Amino acid sequence: MAKAPRAWQRMLSGRRLDLLDPTPMDIEIEDIAHGLAFVARWNGQTAGDFAYSVAEHSVLVEEIFGRLHPDAPVKWRLAALLHDAPEYVIGDMISPVKSAIGANYGALDDRLTAAIHIRFGLPAQIPIKVKKQIKKADRISAWLEATQLAGFSVSESNKFFGKPDATVISGLTLHLRPPVDVRAAFTHRHEELLDLLS
């Protein structure tokens, strides 16, 4: 009888995360921040000397979400920061690849998201309304990344991601940083939000 393939990953914290059955007890923010700081957005096809990481993207999405919804509860800002957190173990796949893989990718992402949310005091599933608000911030972030780093024209970005409100993106210029700096920024913002929640 064939041995079942290994479905867990050892984290730098020492945790052993079962990808098929993740538990909140095996989630550490340091592992998330470290992993996301080394995962490149846009399949690494961005201008500059450093990859534009999912950690950097996540910090930006949380900021945009705050601009769109300044009165939103802190827990939803935390959800915005963590919206791509599962990618610390499953990586960032561009939308066409996710579509090709199908439902299995979504199910894995959902299980990891639920464990991460519970670990940090959020509901396993956030309300649809809030999810849509975070997705809007995510699309605005994608527009900024596309036009500033990924070689898209403004008209292309408007077509694929929607034209953002100029007041929402005012002053948002993307800067690439070494992974160690991005990891620290992500972890620091997470700590700030947790402090505001307590």
Secondary structure, DSSP 4 states (H G I P E B T S, - for coil): -PPPPP-EEE-TTS-EEESSS--GGG--HHHHHHHHHTPBGGGG--SSSS--BHHHHHHHHHHHHHHH-TTS-HHHHHHHHTTTTTHHHH----HHHHHHHTHHHHHHHHHHHHHHHHHTT--SS--HHHHHHHHHHHHHHHHHHHHHTS---HHHHHHHH-PPPHHHHTT-------HHHHHHHHHHHHHHHHHHH-
